[in-house]
Amino acid sequence: MPKGPKGEKRVQMTTDGHKAYLEAVEGAFGGDVDYAQLVKMYGAAPESMKGRYSPAECTGIQKRRIEGNPAKEDVSTSYVERQNLTMRSYTRKLVTA
């Protein structure tokens, strides 16, 4: 875990590009966090998928340093995306039960 200027451990966190997170992270952590955003860029949905619900194709990502000194190689939303999938799957089981 990265160390701050006084040797204390610092938290590193990553969010997507939603602007509300900027204020929320600042309010929760102040300057005591290594914070980055992972912004996904999307293109048009493939022609074969027109007319059906389908997310647009991710054409690239941009990693933005927001606060502190986040390690670029650790900037990822994979953990929270997996948690979201787990919660959606679990709540779906409760609804159909």
NORLIN-V904592 format. One line per field, one symbol per residue. ss: DSSP state (@ for helix, = for strand, . for the rest). psi: psi as a letter, one per 40 degrees, with the letter a starting at -180 (. if undefined). burial: 1 if it has 16 or more other ideal C-beta (glycine too) atoms within 10 Angstrom, else 0. A space follows every 10 residues. Layout:
# NORLIN-V904592
ss->???
psi->???
burial->???
This chain:
# NORLIN-V904592
ss->..=.....=. =====....@ @@@@@@@@@. ..======== ==....@@@. .......=== =======... .@@@...@@@ @@@@@@@@@@ @@@@@@.
psi->hiiadeeiii hhihiaehdd ddddddddeb efihhiihhh hiaiiideei eihhiihhei ihhhhdiagi hdeehieddd dddddddddd ddddde.
burial->0000000001 0111100000 1000100010 0011111100 0000000000 0000000000 0000011101 0000100000 0000000000 0000000
